[in-house]
Amino acid sequence: MTRPSIHIVDDDPDIRDGLAWLFDSRGYEPTTWDGGQLFLESALNRQGDWGHAVVLMDVRMAPLSGLVTFEQLKAMGCPWPVLFLTGNGDVGMAVAAVKNGAWDFLEKPFHDNELVDRVTQALAAATAVLDSDTEARRLRQALSSLSPREREVLDELVRGHYNKNIADHLGITPRTVEFHRANIFEKMGVSSAIELAHKLGRLQPMGAPPKTG
């Protein structure tokens, strides 16, 4: 089983090594970076294939600060949650970063267990979002693969209509409706009209089928 990844970005070698040891001992796969620039260059090479990871980053680094690094990471479209480590004078900056999309921040000195718990929560949330996005993309691709007639039948199905009503409305036989229904269920990866409606409901508004009739 692949261990979850954590990127540790800090220009203090003692902190980097200590955090790497901590997360390695807790079952993570730590990678350390002594500054934002090298980390960003590595992230750039991962665009489009991000995988699951969390970023643990110091707010105050030189020459590229943690906040600037975070902004550039966001601009790449990176989905990794970022948790900032801050000193007493950096809390205001960390709060601003959280309002701007960072996951969280933790003041130094911090308790190891609290830090690991925060990272675990961030990874779980990011994994859920990534899985949801993957399923949404699959459903949109499946929708685009439906024929015009299948889209009409799908629209009727999610309105709760029965095969005979659909057949009457579309001017086709119930057997033909059943044929299209089976194809729709197979393409969409569902086993019932209720499941189909639920999945399409989670795609709203982007993935909803166009209304017909």
C-alpha positions, 0 to 999 in steps of 0.5 A: 500500500502506498504511504501518503505523501507529505511535502515539508518546506522549511529553510531550517534543516533541523526542523525539516529533519525533525518533521521528516522523522516524525511523519516517517514514524507515523506512516507517511512518505515525507519529502523535504525542501529547503525553500519554496523555489525547488518545491515549486519546480517539482510541483510544476512537473506534477501538474495534471497528475497531482496524486494525494499529498499534504504540504507543511510549510514555514511562513517565513522563508527566504528568498521566497516566503511561504505565502508567495510559495503558496500563491504560486502553488495555487496558480498552478491549480495544485489541490494539495492542502497547505498547513503553515507553521508560524512563529508568534509574529506570523500568526496574522499572515497565517490567518490571511493565508487560511482566508485565501485558501490554505488549509490551516496553520499551527504555531510553533512550538507545537505538539507532535500529535496535534500536528499529525492529527491536523495533517491526517484531517487535511489528507482525508478532506483532500482525498474526498475532494479528489475522489469526488472530482474523479467521479464527476469527470467520469460522469460527465464523460459518460453523459457526453457518450450518450446518444441524443435519444438516450439523453431524452430517455435519461431526462424522462427517467430522472423525472421519475417516469415509467417506461410506458409513459416514456414510450408514449411521450417519445413515440417509441415502444416500451421495449425500445425504452428498456433497451436505451435504459439498459445502455444508459445504466451501463454507461453511467455505472448505475443500477437504478433510476434513483441512483442515476438521479442522485448522481446527476444531482451531485453534478448540478449545475454543470453536469445536469442533462439538458431539459427536453420537451 
